[in-house]
């Protein structure tokens, strides 16, 4: 773990700063629009769609670029673009007109296009810098930082709206992107420190046999499982706003408490996965966690107690980290390093395809906050996560058969 920190601390520091600003900005703008539209579920759902659909498109179309260019240069370029995109908001009138809302949503949409490319460039750098044994701990640290920044950022977003102008949140996000940019510039100056390590990893990669087309077919089954899992778990993006305002009526302060509990759940999940992978196979952790996520979603569907809703959603995020970090690191370890950007892009594509479709269904089917209908929708989400578990079992069966075939071929070749 010390080796991982020593090699990757600039990545971690930059990610922590930029993610804090990102979440404070994103949470603030989503809640501000949602509140100004009188708690409209349709507006909330379509706002989430505009945030996440560009991520899945970018994951599919743009993420492979991370495999073609220097990962550090990509990170610097993306931070420059993200900082520049925020500047026009500073010249807008207050967020109380349709024009301002539309401009904000356009900028949020454009920012989202670069999210998967940033993550892919980050994954490429990690994959080429650390050995396979440290991939899961490296991603777990990223996820821990993600949830810590999410915890602080999502709490600060609604609270800042109570005391400051929305533009102050934009300034915070802008400053964090600039800080991240400066850190990556410093990282570029230290490139020579990792050259020998990268050459060693590339040499080992070239000598390692891969199953090519067969591996891709099984990977596609895993990607489909990720989609169905997030088609269910994606409801967490609207759940805090929904229960805070329309179900329990606890407002901004209650929303911050819900985000606090949810953030702690996600943080603990990312912390625990780094230890669990030493005792269990990653694919087994991922499969079992999909069952636990389905159970948590069933608990979230019982909308008659605020504390139960908070506990169930926090557990869902805890097990969600088991799934997310586990399946992402599993895919990176079982595919060539030269495809790390593409694999991360596919992971994000499947993740946010499920999240976006969940938001679309939420926006179109639940135009009014009727508790019984919302409960049925959450049960549907649980069923979707259960389908993910079935697909992962199918993957494990195929993987077992393929490993037996490989062993037979290996035995024949040795004879």
N, C-alpha and C positions, 0 to 999 in steps of 0.2 A: 504493500500500500504506500509506503514511503517513496518507493521508486516511481509509482504512478504520479504522486503529487509533485515530485521533483521534475518530472518530464512535462507535466501537463498543467502546472499551476497558472501560467498566463491564460490558457484556454478557460480554466475554471473561473478565474477572477473576472475576465471579460464577460463571460456568460452570466455570471451572477449579477453584475451591474446592469447589463442590457436587458436581462429578463425582468429585473425589478421594475425598471422604467416601462417596459413593454406591458406588464400586467397592470400596473397602476393606470396607464393610459387606456388600455383596452377595457378594463373593468369600469373605469370612470365613464368612457364614452358610451358603452353599452347600457349602463344603468341610467345615464342621463337621458339618452334617447327613449329608453323604455319608460322611464318615469314621466317624461314630457308627453308621451303618447297614452297616458292614463293607464299604464300597466297592461297594454295590449299584448296578448300572447302571439298574435300574428306578427307584430312589429319585432318582438323579441326573437322569435324563431327566424325571421328573414334577416335580422341583423347578424345572428350567429352564422347563417348561411353565407352572408357576404364576407364574414371574417374567415371562414374555414374552406369554402369552395376553392378560392385561389391557392390555398395551401396544397390541396390534393392535385390541382392542375400543375402547379409548380413542381410537386414531387414526382409526377409522371414525366413531364416534358423537360424540366430544367435541371433536376438533380444529377442526371448523368454527366453534366458539364463539370461537376466536381471531380470526376475521374480523369478529365482531360487537362485541367489546369492546376497549377500549384495551389494547394489548399490554403496556404497563408495569404497569398495574393487574393484569392476568392473571398476570404473572410474580411480583408481590408476593404475590398471593392463593395461588398454588400453593406458593411457598416456606413460607408460614405453615402450610398444610395438611400439607406434608411434614414439617416440624419437629414439629408436634403429634402426628403419627402415630407418631413414634419414641419419644415419652415413655413409653408403657406398657411398653416392653421393659425400661426401667431398673428396673421394679418386679417383674420376673419372677425366679424362681429361676434357677439356672445352666441352660445349654442342654443338659441331660442327661435331660430328661423329655419325654414325648409332648406334654404340655400346653404346655410352653415352645416346642417345635418348631412346633406347630400355630399358636400365637399369632404367632410370628415369620413363618411363611409367610403368614398372613393379612395382616400388616402389609406384608410385601414385595409381596404381591399388590395391596394398596390403593395403595402407593407407585407401582407400575407403571402404574396407571390414569392418573396425572397426568403421566407421562413424555412422552407424545405431545403433550399440551396445552401443556406447557412448551416443547417444541421448536417447536410451531406458532406460539406467541406470539413466540418468539424469531425465527422465520423471517419473520413479519409485520413485526416491528420492523426487521429487516435489509432486507427487500424494499422498505420504504417510506423507509428512511434513506439507502441507497446507490443509485447508478445501476446499470444493467444490467451494465455492464462490470466492476463490482466485486462482483457477486454470487458468482461462483465463488471469487475470493480470500477473500471474507468467510466462505463456508462451509468453505473449506480451512483457514482459521485455526481455526474452530470444531472441525473434525475433528482438527487438530493438537493442540489443547488437550484434546480428548476422549481422544486416544491418549496424550498425556503423562500426563494424570490416570489413565487406565487402566493405563498402565505402572507408575506409582508406587503407585496404589491396589491393583491386583491383586497386586503384589509384597508390599505391606505387609499385606494381609488375612491370608494364611496365616501369615506370620511373626509378626504380632501375636498370633495364636492360640497360638503357642508360648510367649510370654512374659507375656501379659496376659489378663485375663478378657474374655470376649466383649462385655461391657457397655462396656468402654473403646472398642471399635470403634464402638459405637452412639453414644457421647458425641462421638467425632470427627465422625461423620456429622451429628449434631444441630448441632454448632457450625458446620460448614460451611454448613448451610442457613440458620442465623441470620446468618452473615456475608454470604451471598448476598442475603438479605432486606434487610439494611442497605444494601448497595450499590444495590439496586434503588430503595430509598427515596431515596437520594441522586440516582439517575438521574431519578426523577420530578421532583425540584426543578429539574433542568436541561432540562425539556421544551421550553421556549421556544427553546432553541438550535437545535432541529431543525424548528421549525414551518415556516419558509420553505422548507427543503429538501423537506419532505413535501408542501407545497402544489405545488411545482414538479414533483415526481415524479407527483403525482396528476393534474396538468394534462396532462403528457405521456402518461400512461396513458389518459386519456379520449380523446385524439386518435389513439391507436394502434388500427388495425384488428385484430380478432381473428376467427378462423374459426369460433368458436362450436361448434356440434354436431360438425362435422368434426374440429375439434381435440380435442374430448372423446373421440371414438371412437379416434383415434390415441393419445391419452394413455392410454386403457385398455389398449391393446396394450403400451405401455411398462410400465404397472403390472403386467401379467401377467408380463413379462420379469423384473421385479424380484422377483416372487414365486418364480419357478423358480430364479433365481440364489441366493436366500437359502434355498430348500429344500435346495440343495446346500451352500452356504457356511455355513449355520447350524450345521453339525456342529462348528464351531470352539468353540462354547459348552460342549461336553462333552469335546472332544478333549484339552485340557491335563490335566484331572483324570483322564481315562481312561488316557492314556499314562503319566502321572507315577506313578499308583498301581498300576494293574492290568497294564500292559504292561511297563514298565521298572523299576518299584519304586523310584523315586527320592524319594518322599515330598514333604513340604512345601517343602524346600529346592529340590529338582528342579522342583517346580511353579512356584516363583518364578522360576527361570531360564527356564523355558518361557514364562511370561508376559512376562518381560523381553525375550526375543527376538521374541515375537509383537508386543509393544508397539512395539518399534523398527521392525518391518516396517510396522505400521499408521501409525506416525508419518511414516516416509519416504514412504509412499504419498500421504498427505494433503499433505505438503510438495511432492512432485513434480507433483501434478495441477494446482496453481496455475500452474506453468510450462509444462506440456504443453499446456494449453488455449490458449496463445498461438500454438502452432505447428500444432495439429490441432483439428478440430471436436470439440466435446464428445461428440456422438453416435458419432463414430468411435472416440474413446477408450473410451467405455463398451462398445461392441460388441467391440472387440479385447480389452479387459480380461476380458470374460466367458470368452473362449477361454483366456486365461492362468490364470484361476481354476480352470477345469476341469482343466488340466494340473497345477496345484499340488495339487488334490485327489487326482489319480492318484498323485502323489508321496507324499502323506500316507497312502495305502493300503498303502505298503510298510513294514510295521511290524517291521523287523528291525534298525533302527539308530536310536538316539536322536537323533543329530545330523541325520540325514536327515529325521526327523519334525519336528524343530524348524525346519530350513531350509524345508521344504515348507510348513508351516503359517504361517511368517512371510511367505513369498512370497505365499501365498494372501491374507493380510491386507493386504499391500502393494497387490496388484492389486484387492483388495476396496475399498480407498479410492479407487482410480481410478474404480471403478464407482459406489460410493455417492455420493461428492462430485460426480462428473460427472453422474450421472443426476438427482440432486436439484437441482443448480443449473440443469441443462438444462430441467427441468420448471418451475422458478420463472421462468426467463427467457422461456419460451414460453407462459406463462399470465398472465392479468391479476393485478396486485398485490392486487386485492380478493379473490382466491381463494388467496392464499399459504398461509393456514392450512389450507384444505381440501386443497390440493396436498401440503403437508407431512404432513397426516394420512393421505392415501392412500399416500404414500411409506412412511410408518412402518407402515401397515396391511399393505401388500404385503410389506415387509421382515420384520415379525415374524410374519405368517401363515406364511411359509416357514420361519422359525426355529422357531416353535412346532410345526409339523407335523413338522419334522425331529426335534425332541426327542421328540414322541409316538412316531414310528416307532422311534427309538433305544430308548425305554423299553419298548416292547412287543415288539420283535423281538430285542433284544440283552439279554436278562435275565442272561446270563452272559458274561464277558469271554473269548470264544474268538477268537483272533487272526484266523483265516481268515474267520470270519463278519463280523468288524469290517472287514476289508479289502474284502469284497464290498459292505458297506454304504457305504463310502467311494467305491467305484467308482460305485455308484448316485448318490451326491452329485455326482460329476463329470459324469455323464450329465445330471443335472438342470440344471447350469450350462451345459452344451452346448445344451440346449433353449432357455435364455435367449438365447443367442447367435443361434439360428435366429429367434426372435421379434423380436429387434432388427434383423436383416436384413430381415425382413418389414416392420417399421416404416419402415426407411430406403427401401424400394421404394415404399411408399405415400406417404411424405413427398415423395419425388422426383416422383411422379405429381401430387400435389396442388400442388406448387410450379410444375410445368409448366402445370397448368390455371389457376393464379392469374396466371401470366405472360401466357397467352393472353387471359384476361379483361381484364387490365390494358391489353394492346395494343389490344383492341377498344374499350375505354372511352375510351382516349386518341384514337382515330380518330373 
